[in-house]
Structure formats: structure tokens, C-alpha cells
């Protein structure tokens, strides 16, 4: 497959992502009834295969989606607060878990 053809395929796929209708237009309205989620995050070195202890985020979330989106935002803040040399040398990244805590 040549470069121009591959670039064209990637461009067309990007257009589909931007302009396509969502498969589930009401997906943001769907909540998991009576279930809450808690978020825990930890900072890990993938060179040493070691992680700092989990930190539980104080908020409870109404859906898995809300929990994972919060995890991504918090992970971004954590990574931005770390020194670039430290992150690159130790291959540092966050890991997170959204855990179901039952009914409300």
C-alpha cells in the first residue's frame, strides 16, 4: 500500500469521526440506576513495575462514564505536574479504577 493511499484512508476516517452521527444519540442520558462509582488513581513506573499506593478521589460518580472521564482529567493534571525528565526516565503513567459501590 503506498503512502498517498494510506494518508487518504486516514483522512477519510477522520472525517467520518468528525461528521458521523453517534451510534447511540441518547447515550449521555443513560445512567446506571441506583449505582455509584468511586475512583482510585495511582502513579506507576513501568520501568520498575512499581506503583505508589492508590489514592481514592473523594467524589462519587453516577455512572461508569462520568468516573472514567474524571479519571482522565485527573490523570492529565497529575502527569502535567511531574517533571518531564522524571516521567521519561521512569516511564511514569497513571493507572485508575472505577469501582462500583452498590446502590444508593
N, C-alpha and C positions, 0 to 999 in steps of 0.2 A: 504494500500500500504506500503510495507516495505522500510526501509531506503536505501538498496542497489539498489533496482529498481528505486527509486526516484533519487538517485545520478547518475545512468546510464542515465536516461532520460535527466537530466540537462546537463550531459557531451555530449550527442549526439546533443542536441540543440545548445550547444556552438560550436561544430564542424560545424554544418550547418551554423551558423552565420559567422564563420571564412572562410569557403571554398565555400560557395554557391555563385553563380553568382548573381549580383544585378538584381532586378526585372526590373529596368529601367536603362540600362547601360549608356545612354546618359543624365541622369538626371542633371548632373552638367553643361551641355551645355545649358539647358533650362533656359532662362531669361524671366522675365515678361517684355514685350515690353513697353518702354516709361513710366514705373512706377518706382518711387523711394520710399524708406522707411526711416523713421527716427526712432531712438532707444531712448527710455527713460527707465531709471532704477531708482529704489528706494530701500532703505533699510527698512525692516519692522520687527517688533516684533510680532510674532504670539501668544505670551502670552497676550499682551495688545491690540492686533488688531489695532495697530497704525503703520504708516509709516512716514518716513521722506519725504519731498517734492520730486517730480520727478526731475531727472537730465537728460537733453537732451544731448545725445552724439553728438558731432559736425559733425560727418561723415554722409553722406547719403549712402544708400546701394542700389545696383541694383536689389536685389531680397530678397524675404522673408527669404530664406535660409541663405544668407550672413548676414542679420540683426540678425537672431536668433543665428547663430554661434558666432557673435561678442558679443552678449548679454551674452552668456555662458562664453566666455573668460573673459569679463569684470567683470561679477558676481564672477567668481573664484578669480580674483585679489582683489575685494572688500572683499570677505569673508576671504581670507588669511591675509588681513591687519587688521582684527578685532581680539581682544583678545579672546582666547578660552573661558575663564570664562564668558565674556560678551555674547558671542554667545549662549553658552549653557544655561545660566541662563535666558536669554530673548527670547530664540528660534528665533534667528535672521536669516533672509534669505533675498535674493533679490527678487524683482518682476520686470519684464520688459515687455515692449510693443513695438512692431514694428508697426508703423503706416504708412499707405500708404499716400504719399503726392501728388499724382497726376502725371501728365505727365511732361516730361522734354522738 
